[in-house]
Amino acid sequence: MPEVMTATRPRVASLGTSRNRAITKGQYARLVSQWIGAIGLDASFFGRHSLRRTKATLIYRRTGNFRAVQLLLGYTKMESTVRYLGIVVDDALALAEEVDV
């Protein structure tokens, strides 16, 4: 992550450890909590999983690209992705009608 941050976000040099390894889930959860608190929201209402789900849902709603979201989430089964995104049958039918083959 670049060193350039706004005044409201905590300064974080990178998301890796000193040896540039991936951070742990706990470290990421603490960062998310700090970022949420820094913008004045109650961190107890947000977590790493809720942000993951929100991001996936927003990408799906804006692009309608189900396969891209499925890949980003790491799911292989369509049913899992549908359940995760909360897609209802009406949404799926509406998308299917918009796509010409």
KERO-488466 format. One record per atom (N, C-alpha, C): residue in one letter; atom name; x, y, z. Coordinates in Angstrom, 3 decimals, padded with zeros to 6 digits. Layout:
! residues N
@aa:a	at:CA	c1:X	c2:Y	c3:Z .
...
END
This chain:
! residues 101
@aa:m	at:N	c1:000.852	c2:-001.165	c3:000.000 .
@aa:m	at:CA	c1:000.000	c2:000.000	c3:000.000 .
@aa:m	at:C	c1:000.899	c2:001.230	c3:000.000 .
@aa:p	at:N	c1:000.615	c2:002.224	c3:-000.810 .
@aa:p	at:CA	c1:001.465	c2:003.404	c3:-000.869 .
@aa:p	at:C	c1:001.498	c2:004.145	c3:000.465 .
@aa:e	at:N	c1:002.555	c2:004.861	c3:000.688 .
@aa:e	at:CA	c1:002.723	c2:005.635	c3:001.919 .
@aa:e	at:C	c1:001.762	c2:006.818	c3:001.968 .
@aa:v	at:N	c1:001.236	c2:007.239	c3:000.821 .
@aa:v	at:CA	c1:000.350	c2:008.390	c3:000.762 .
@aa:v	at:C	c1:-001.010	c2:008.010	c3:001.330 .
@aa:m	at:N	c1:-001.382	c2:008.628	c3:002.421 .
@aa:m	at:CA	c1:-002.661	c2:008.355	c3:003.068 .
@aa:m	at:C	c1:-003.311	c2:009.689	c3:003.414 .
@aa:t	at:N	c1:-004.621	c2:009.687	c3:003.553 .
@aa:t	at:CA	c1:-005.306	c2:010.891	c3:003.993 .
@aa:t	at:C	c1:-005.136	c2:011.016	c3:005.498 .
@aa:a	at:N	c1:-005.468	c2:012.163	c3:006.019 .
@aa:a	at:CA	c1:-005.299	c2:012.405	c3:007.447 .
@aa:a	at:C	c1:-006.217	c2:011.535	c3:008.290 .
@aa:t	at:N	c1:-007.316	c2:011.067	c3:007.723 .
@aa:t	at:CA	c1:-008.277	c2:010.291	c3:008.509 .
@aa:t	at:C	c1:-007.952	c2:008.811	c3:008.544 .
@aa:r	at:N	c1:-007.054	c2:008.349	c3:007.693 .
@aa:r	at:CA	c1:-006.693	c2:006.931	c3:007.680 .
@aa:r	at:C	c1:-005.371	c2:006.723	c3:008.392 .
@aa:p	at:N	c1:-005.241	c2:005.625	c3:009.107 .
@aa:p	at:CA	c1:-003.962	c2:005.333	c3:009.763 .
@aa:p	at:C	c1:-002.853	c2:005.154	c3:008.732 .
@aa:r	at:N	c1:-001.670	c2:005.544	c3:009.099 .
@aa:r	at:CA	c1:-000.543	c2:005.409	c3:008.184 .
@aa:r	at:C	c1:-000.025	c2:003.978	c3:008.241 .
@aa:v	at:N	c1:-000.070	c2:003.320	c3:007.099 .
@aa:v	at:CA	c1:000.390	c2:001.945	c3:006.996 .
@aa:v	at:C	c1:001.318	c2:001.862	c3:005.805 .
@aa:a	at:N	c1:002.538	c2:001.416	c3:006.047 .
@aa:a	at:CA	c1:003.521	c2:001.352	c3:004.967 .
@aa:a	at:C	c1:003.179	c2:000.253	c3:003.968 .
@aa:s	at:N	c1:002.782	c2:-000.898	c3:004.460 .
@aa:s	at:CA	c1:002.413	c2:-001.987	c3:003.563 .
@aa:s	at:C	c1:001.489	c2:-002.935	c3:004.305 .
@aa:l	at:N	c1:000.870	c2:-003.814	c3:003.556 .
@aa:l	at:CA	c1:-000.001	c2:-004.798	c3:004.186 .
@aa:l	at:C	c1:000.744	c2:-006.080	c3:004.515 .
@aa:g	at:N	c1:002.041	c2:-006.103	c3:004.278 .
@aa:g	at:CA	c1:002.841	c2:-007.285	c3:004.595 .
@aa:g	at:C	c1:003.579	c2:-007.094	c3:005.908 .
@aa:t	at:N	c1:004.209	c2:-008.143	c3:006.370 .
@aa:t	at:CA	c1:005.014	c2:-008.047	c3:007.585 .
@aa:t	at:C	c1:006.389	c2:-007.512	c3:007.214 .
@aa:s	at:N	c1:007.264	c2:-007.425	c3:008.194 .
@aa:s	at:CA	c1:008.600	c2:-006.904	c3:007.927 .
@aa:s	at:C	c1:009.357	c2:-007.767	c3:006.916 .
@aa:r	at:N	c1:008.996	c2:-009.032	c3:006.814 .
@aa:r	at:CA	c1:009.634	c2:-009.907	c3:005.828 .
@aa:r	at:C	c1:008.815	c2:-009.983	c3:004.543 .
@aa:n	at:N	c1:007.832	c2:-009.103	c3:004.428 .
@aa:n	at:CA	c1:006.992	c2:-008.998	c3:003.239 .
@aa:n	at:C	c1:006.160	c2:-010.259	c3:002.989 .
@aa:r	at:N	c1:005.782	c2:-010.943	c3:004.069 .
@aa:r	at:CA	c1:004.867	c2:-012.072	c3:003.959 .
@aa:r	at:C	c1:003.443	c2:-011.550	c3:004.077 .
@aa:a	at:N	c1:002.498	c2:-012.370	c3:003.716 .
@aa:a	at:CA	c1:001.100	c2:-011.984	c3:003.841 .
@aa:a	at:C	c1:000.749	c2:-011.755	c3:005.308 .
@aa:i	at:N	c1:-000.179	c2:-010.859	c3:005.542 .
@aa:i	at:CA	c1:-000.599	c2:-010.607	c3:006.914 .
@aa:i	at:C	c1:-001.602	c2:-011.671	c3:007.343 .
@aa:t	at:N	c1:-001.760	c2:-011.820	c3:008.632 .
@aa:t	at:CA	c1:-002.702	c2:-012.798	c3:009.161 .
@aa:t	at:C	c1:-004.119	c2:-012.223	c3:009.122 .
@aa:k	at:N	c1:-005.097	c2:-013.098	c3:009.304 .
@aa:k	at:CA	c1:-006.490	c2:-012.648	c3:009.358 .
@aa:k	at:C	c1:-006.689	c2:-011.688	c3:010.521 .
@aa:g	at:N	c1:-006.029	c2:-011.952	c3:011.629 .
@aa:g	at:CA	c1:-006.137	c2:-011.085	c3:012.795 .
@aa:g	at:C	c1:-005.574	c2:-009.694	c3:012.535 .
@aa:q	at:N	c1:-004.417	c2:-009.651	c3:011.869 .
@aa:q	at:CA	c1:-003.809	c2:-008.361	c3:011.530 .
@aa:q	at:C	c1:-004.720	c2:-007.575	c3:010.583 .
@aa:y	at:N	c1:-005.270	c2:-008.275	c3:009.601 .
@aa:y	at:CA	c1:-006.172	c2:-007.620	c3:008.644 .
@aa:y	at:C	c1:-007.428	c2:-007.122	c3:009.361 .
@aa:a	at:N	c1:-007.964	c2:-007.931	c3:010.270 .
@aa:a	at:CA	c1:-009.153	c2:-007.528	c3:011.025 .
@aa:a	at:C	c1:-008.874	c2:-006.266	c3:011.836 .
@aa:r	at:N	c1:-007.696	c2:-006.198	c3:012.455 .
@aa:r	at:CA	c1:-007.334	c2:-004.999	c3:013.215 .
@aa:r	at:C	c1:-007.215	c2:-003.779	c3:012.309 .
@aa:l	at:N	c1:-006.619	c2:-003.949	c3:011.133 .
@aa:l	at:CA	c1:-006.512	c2:-002.832	c3:010.185 .
@aa:l	at:C	c1:-007.892	c2:-002.337	c3:009.760 .
@aa:v	at:N	c1:-008.771	c2:-003.263	c3:009.426 .
@aa:v	at:CA	c1:-010.128	c2:-002.889	c3:009.018 .
@aa:v	at:C	c1:-010.810	c2:-002.136	c3:010.152 .
@aa:s	at:N	c1:-010.692	c2:-002.636	c3:011.361 .
@aa:s	at:CA	c1:-011.297	c2:-001.983	c3:012.523 .
@aa:s	at:C	c1:-010.759	c2:-000.563	c3:012.705 .
@aa:q	at:N	c1:-009.449	c2:-000.395	c3:012.539 .
@aa:q	at:CA	c1:-008.842	c2:000.938	c3:012.657 .
@aa:q	at:C	c1:-009.338	c2:001.866	c3:011.562 .
@aa:w	at:N	c1:-009.425	c2:001.364	c3:010.338 .
@aa:w	at:CA	c1:-009.882	c2:002.200	c3:009.216 .
@aa:w	at:C	c1:-011.337	c2:002.622	c3:009.405 .
@aa:i	at:N	c1:-012.169	c2:001.700	c3:009.840 .
@aa:i	at:CA	c1:-013.577	c2:002.012	c3:010.060 .
@aa:i	at:C	c1:-013.712	c2:003.054	c3:011.170 .
@aa:g	at:N	c1:-012.979	c2:002.856	c3:012.252 .
@aa:g	at:CA	c1:-013.003	c2:003.828	c3:013.343 .
@aa:g	at:C	c1:-012.478	c2:005.190	c3:012.927 .
@aa:a	at:N	c1:-011.465	c2:005.199	c3:012.058 .
@aa:a	at:CA	c1:-010.851	c2:006.456	c3:011.623 .
@aa:a	at:C	c1:-011.805	c2:007.323	c3:010.800 .
@aa:i	at:N	c1:-012.789	c2:006.702	c3:010.165 .
@aa:i	at:CA	c1:-013.750	c2:007.503	c3:009.386 .
@aa:i	at:C	c1:-015.025	c2:007.770	c3:010.183 .
@aa:g	at:N	c1:-014.980	c2:007.444	c3:011.476 .
@aa:g	at:CA	c1:-016.070	c2:007.810	c3:012.363 .
@aa:g	at:C	c1:-017.221	c2:006.822	c3:012.447 .
@aa:l	at:N	c1:-017.035	c2:005.613	c3:011.960 .
@aa:l	at:CA	c1:-018.093	c2:004.606	c3:012.041 .
@aa:l	at:C	c1:-017.817	c2:003.656	c3:013.199 .
@aa:d	at:N	c1:-018.852	c2:002.987	c3:013.648 .
@aa:d	at:CA	c1:-018.717	c2:002.015	c3:014.725 .
@aa:d	at:C	c1:-018.140	c2:000.729	c3:014.158 .
@aa:a	at:N	c1:-016.919	c2:000.414	c3:014.541 .
@aa:a	at:CA	c1:-016.215	c2:-000.743	c3:013.988 .
@aa:a	at:C	c1:-016.891	c2:-002.065	c3:014.336 .
@aa:s	at:N	c1:-017.736	c2:-002.080	c3:015.366 .
@aa:s	at:CA	c1:-018.402	c2:-003.335	c3:015.727 .
@aa:s	at:C	c1:-019.445	c2:-003.751	c3:014.692 .
@aa:f	at:N	c1:-019.837	c2:-002.830	c3:013.802 .
@aa:f	at:CA	c1:-020.809	c2:-003.148	c3:012.759 .
@aa:f	at:C	c1:-020.157	c2:-003.657	c3:011.478 .
@aa:f	at:N	c1:-018.835	c2:-003.573	c3:011.402 .
@aa:f	at:CA	c1:-018.132	c2:-003.929	c3:010.178 .
@aa:f	at:C	c1:-017.005	c2:-004.908	c3:010.486 .
@aa:g	at:N	c1:-016.702	c2:-005.743	c3:009.524 .
@aa:g	at:CA	c1:-015.602	c2:-006.677	c3:009.677 .
@aa:g	at:C	c1:-015.056	c2:-007.036	c3:008.313 .
@aa:r	at:N	c1:-014.002	c2:-007.833	c3:008.315 .
@aa:r	at:CA	c1:-013.382	c2:-008.185	c3:007.037 .
@aa:r	at:C	c1:-014.328	c2:-008.973	c3:006.158 .
@aa:h	at:N	c1:-015.158	c2:-009.825	c3:006.758 .
@aa:h	at:CA	c1:-016.076	c2:-010.623	c3:005.947 .
@aa:h	at:C	c1:-017.200	c2:-009.765	c3:005.367 .
@aa:s	at:N	c1:-017.741	c2:-008.846	c3:006.154 .
@aa:s	at:CA	c1:-018.813	c2:-007.999	c3:005.631 .
@aa:s	at:C	c1:-018.306	c2:-007.115	c3:004.500 .
@aa:l	at:N	c1:-017.061	c2:-006.665	c3:004.597 .
@aa:l	at:CA	c1:-016.499	c2:-005.850	c3:003.517 .
@aa:l	at:C	c1:-016.258	c2:-006.689	c3:002.265 .
@aa:r	at:N	c1:-015.843	c2:-007.934	c3:002.450 .
@aa:r	at:CA	c1:-015.648	c2:-008.845	c3:001.310 .
@aa:r	at:C	c1:-016.964	c2:-009.068	c3:000.585 .
@aa:r	at:N	c1:-018.003	c2:-009.314	c3:001.373 .
@aa:r	at:CA	c1:-019.318	c2:-009.568	c3:000.788 .
@aa:r	at:C	c1:-019.859	c2:-008.315	c3:000.097 .
@aa:t	at:N	c1:-019.695	c2:-007.164	c3:000.723 .
@aa:t	at:CA	c1:-020.160	c2:-005.907	c3:000.147 .
@aa:t	at:C	c1:-019.450	c2:-005.620	c3:-001.173 .
@aa:k	at:N	c1:-018.142	c2:-005.798	c3:-001.201 .
@aa:k	at:CA	c1:-017.373	c2:-005.541	c3:-002.420 .
@aa:k	at:C	c1:-017.845	c2:-006.457	c3:-003.549 .
@aa:a	at:N	c1:-018.015	c2:-007.742	c3:-003.254 .
@aa:a	at:CA	c1:-018.466	c2:-008.691	c3:-004.269 .
@aa:a	at:C	c1:-019.852	c2:-008.321	c3:-004.783 .
@aa:t	at:N	c1:-020.737	c2:-007.932	c3:-003.878 .
@aa:t	at:CA	c1:-022.096	c2:-007.552	c3:-004.273 .
@aa:t	at:C	c1:-022.091	c2:-006.304	c3:-005.135 .
@aa:l	at:N	c1:-021.284	c2:-005.323	c3:-004.772 .
@aa:l	at:CA	c1:-021.209	c2:-004.092	c3:-005.569 .
@aa:l	at:C	c1:-020.658	c2:-004.362	c3:-006.968 .
@aa:i	at:N	c1:-019.637	c2:-005.194	c3:-007.051 .
@aa:i	at:CA	c1:-019.076	c2:-005.533	c3:-008.368 .
@aa:i	at:C	c1:-020.134	c2:-006.220	c3:-009.220 .
@aa:y	at:N	c1:-020.852	c2:-007.145	c3:-008.624 .
@aa:y	at:CA	c1:-021.894	c2:-007.867	c3:-009.359 .
@aa:y	at:C	c1:-022.996	c2:-006.916	c3:-009.821 .
@aa:r	at:N	c1:-023.464	c2:-006.047	c3:-008.932 .
@aa:r	at:CA	c1:-024.543	c2:-005.118	c3:-009.295 .
@aa:r	at:C	c1:-024.127	c2:-004.125	c3:-010.376 .
@aa:r	at:N	c1:-022.882	c2:-003.670	c3:-010.312 .
@aa:r	at:CA	c1:-022.421	c2:-002.670	c3:-011.285 .
@aa:r	at:C	c1:-022.081	c2:-003.271	c3:-012.634 .
@aa:t	at:N	c1:-021.597	c2:-004.500	c3:-012.637 .
@aa:t	at:CA	c1:-021.155	c2:-005.091	c3:-013.904 .
@aa:t	at:C	c1:-022.070	c2:-006.187	c3:-014.408 .
@aa:g	at:N	c1:-022.765	c2:-006.850	c3:-013.494 .
@aa:g	at:CA	c1:-023.583	c2:-007.997	c3:-013.888 .
@aa:g	at:C	c1:-022.740	c2:-009.196	c3:-014.290 .
@aa:n	at:N	c1:-021.438	c2:-009.124	c3:-014.029 .
@aa:n	at:CA	c1:-020.522	c2:-010.182	c3:-014.432 .
@aa:n	at:C	c1:-020.402	c2:-011.211	c3:-013.307 .
@aa:f	at:N	c1:-021.286	c2:-012.176	c3:-013.364 .
@aa:f	at:CA	c1:-021.346	c2:-013.208	c3:-012.336 .
@aa:f	at:C	c1:-020.049	c2:-014.010	c3:-012.268 .
@aa:r	at:N	c1:-019.512	c2:-014.369	c3:-013.419 .
@aa:r	at:CA	c1:-018.306	c2:-015.197	c3:-013.469 .
@aa:r	at:C	c1:-017.104	c2:-014.482	c3:-012.851 .
@aa:a	at:N	c1:-016.975	c2:-013.195	c3:-013.108 .
@aa:a	at:CA	c1:-015.867	c2:-012.437	c3:-012.525 .
@aa:a	at:C	c1:-015.962	c2:-012.435	c3:-011.000 .
@aa:v	at:N	c1:-017.158	c2:-012.233	c3:-010.483 .
@aa:v	at:CA	c1:-017.353	c2:-012.236	c3:-009.036 .
@aa:v	at:C	c1:-017.060	c2:-013.618	c3:-008.468 .
@aa:q	at:N	c1:-017.495	c2:-014.645	c3:-009.176 .
@aa:q	at:CA	c1:-017.243	c2:-016.015	c3:-008.739 .
@aa:q	at:C	c1:-015.739	c2:-016.281	c3:-008.635 .
@aa:l	at:N	c1:-014.994	c2:-015.825	c3:-009.612 .
@aa:l	at:CA	c1:-013.543	c2:-016.001	c3:-009.595 .
@aa:l	at:C	c1:-012.891	c2:-015.200	c3:-008.470 .
@aa:l	at:N	c1:-013.344	c2:-013.962	c3:-008.284 .
@aa:l	at:CA	c1:-012.788	c2:-013.125	c3:-007.224 .
@aa:l	at:C	c1:-013.021	c2:-013.722	c3:-005.840 .
@aa:l	at:N	c1:-014.172	c2:-014.348	c3:-005.665 .
@aa:l	at:CA	c1:-014.488	c2:-014.964	c3:-004.381 .
@aa:l	at:C	c1:-013.815	c2:-016.317	c3:-004.196 .
@aa:g	at:N	c1:-013.379	c2:-016.907	c3:-005.298 .
@aa:g	at:CA	c1:-012.736	c2:-018.209	c3:-005.222 .
@aa:g	at:C	c1:-013.716	c2:-019.359	c3:-005.158 .
@aa:y	at:N	c1:-014.940	c2:-019.128	c3:-005.611 .
@aa:y	at:CA	c1:-015.947	c2:-020.183	c3:-005.607 .
@aa:y	at:C	c1:-015.945	c2:-020.935	c3:-006.928 .
@aa:t	at:N	c1:-016.216	c2:-022.218	c3:-006.861 .
@aa:t	at:CA	c1:-016.323	c2:-023.020	c3:-008.080 .
@aa:t	at:C	c1:-017.767	c2:-023.382	c3:-008.389 .
@aa:k	at:N	c1:-018.601	c2:-023.424	c3:-007.361 .
@aa:k	at:CA	c1:-020.005	c2:-023.791	c3:-007.569 .
@aa:k	at:C	c1:-020.868	c2:-022.552	c3:-007.717 .
@aa:m	at:N	c1:-021.689	c2:-022.554	c3:-008.765 .
@aa:m	at:CA	c1:-022.586	c2:-021.434	c3:-009.008 .
@aa:m	at:C	c1:-023.535	c2:-021.227	c3:-007.826 .
@aa:e	at:N	c1:-024.018	c2:-022.317	c3:-007.249 .
@aa:e	at:CA	c1:-024.969	c2:-022.226	c3:-006.141 .
@aa:e	at:C	c1:-024.372	c2:-021.489	c3:-004.942 .
@aa:s	at:N	c1:-023.106	c2:-021.720	c3:-004.680 .
@aa:s	at:CA	c1:-022.444	c2:-021.049	c3:-003.559 .
@aa:s	at:C	c1:-022.369	c2:-019.550	c3:-003.798 .
@aa:t	at:N	c1:-022.021	c2:-019.176	c3:-005.018 .
@aa:t	at:CA	c1:-021.912	c2:-017.755	c3:-005.348 .
@aa:t	at:C	c1:-023.274	c2:-017.088	c3:-005.280 .
@aa:v	at:N	c1:-024.295	c2:-017.743	c3:-005.813 .
@aa:v	at:CA	c1:-025.658	c2:-017.199	c3:-005.784 .
@aa:v	at:C	c1:-026.090	c2:-016.977	c3:-004.338 .
@aa:r	at:N	c1:-025.866	c2:-017.950	c3:-003.482 .
@aa:r	at:CA	c1:-026.242	c2:-017.845	c3:-002.068 .
@aa:r	at:C	c1:-025.456	c2:-016.726	c3:-001.391 .
@aa:y	at:N	c1:-024.168	c2:-016.634	c3:-001.665 .
@aa:y	at:CA	c1:-023.304	c2:-015.629	c3:-001.036 .
@aa:y	at:C	c1:-023.741	c2:-014.215	c3:-001.415 .
@aa:l	at:N	c1:-024.075	c2:-014.027	c3:-002.686 .
@aa:l	at:CA	c1:-024.480	c2:-012.706	c3:-003.162 .
@aa:l	at:C	c1:-025.929	c2:-012.381	c3:-002.822 .
@aa:g	at:N	c1:-026.691	c2:-013.393	c3:-002.457 .
@aa:g	at:CA	c1:-028.100	c2:-013.160	c3:-002.152 .
@aa:g	at:C	c1:-028.925	c2:-012.903	c3:-003.396 .
@aa:i	at:N	c1:-028.509	c2:-013.479	c3:-004.497 .
@aa:i	at:CA	c1:-029.234	c2:-013.303	c3:-005.754 .
@aa:i	at:C	c1:-030.520	c2:-014.119	c3:-005.691 .
@aa:v	at:N	c1:-031.603	c2:-013.487	c3:-006.039 .
@aa:v	at:CA	c1:-032.875	c2:-014.206	c3:-006.082 .
@aa:v	at:C	c1:-033.166	c2:-014.596	c3:-007.527 .
@aa:v	at:N	c1:-034.093	c2:-015.487	c3:-007.705 .
@aa:v	at:CA	c1:-034.419	c2:-015.999	c3:-009.037 .
@aa:v	at:C	c1:-034.794	c2:-014.864	c3:-009.988 .
@aa:d	at:N	c1:-035.526	c2:-013.875	c3:-009.496 .
@aa:d	at:CA	c1:-035.931	c2:-012.752	c3:-010.355 .
@aa:d	at:C	c1:-034.731	c2:-012.002	c3:-010.910 .
@aa:d	at:N	c1:-033.709	c2:-011.796	c3:-010.078 .
@aa:d	at:CA	c1:-032.490	c2:-011.127	c3:-010.535 .
@aa:d	at:C	c1:-031.804	c2:-011.942	c3:-011.626 .
@aa:a	at:N	c1:-031.716	c2:-013.236	c3:-011.403 .
@aa:a	at:CA	c1:-031.065	c2:-014.109	c3:-012.374 .
@aa:a	at:C	c1:-031.826	c2:-014.107	c3:-013.698 .
@aa:l	at:N	c1:-033.141	c2:-014.157	c3:-013.637 .
@aa:l	at:CA	c1:-033.946	c2:-014.140	c3:-014.864 .
@aa:l	at:C	c1:-033.806	c2:-012.811	c3:-015.596 .
@aa:a	at:N	c1:-033.789	c2:-011.711	c3:-014.855 .
@aa:a	at:CA	c1:-033.629	c2:-010.394	c3:-015.476 .
@aa:a	at:C	c1:-032.292	c2:-010.296	c3:-016.193 .
@aa:l	at:N	c1:-031.227	c2:-010.799	c3:-015.577 .
@aa:l	at:CA	c1:-029.916	c2:-010.794	c3:-016.222 .
@aa:l	at:C	c1:-029.909	c2:-011.663	c3:-017.460 .
@aa:a	at:N	c1:-030.529	c2:-012.824	c3:-017.363 .
@aa:a	at:CA	c1:-030.564	c2:-013.739	c3:-018.500 .
@aa:a	at:C	c1:-031.287	c2:-013.110	c3:-019.676 .
@aa:e	at:N	c1:-032.319	c2:-012.339	c3:-019.409 .
@aa:e	at:CA	c1:-033.070	c2:-011.679	c3:-020.493 .
@aa:e	at:C	c1:-032.264	c2:-010.580	c3:-021.156 .
@aa:e	at:N	c1:-031.331	c2:-009.969	c3:-020.423 .
@aa:e	at:CA	c1:-030.528	c2:-008.880	c3:-020.968 .
@aa:e	at:C	c1:-029.403	c2:-009.376	c3:-021.862 .
@aa:v	at:N	c1:-029.033	c2:-010.619	c3:-021.742 .
@aa:v	at:CA	c1:-027.901	c2:-011.160	c3:-022.481 .
@aa:v	at:C	c1:-028.394	c2:-011.836	c3:-023.756 .
@aa:d	at:N	c1:-027.921	c2:-011.324	c3:-024.881 .
@aa:d	at:CA	c1:-028.255	c2:-011.922	c3:-026.166 .
@aa:d	at:C	c1:-027.187	c2:-012.895	c3:-026.572 .
@aa:v	at:N	c1:-027.599	c2:-014.012	c3:-027.106 .
@aa:v	at:CA	c1:-026.652	c2:-015.018	c3:-027.566 .
@aa:v	at:C	c1:-026.827	c2:-015.202	c3:-029.053 .
END
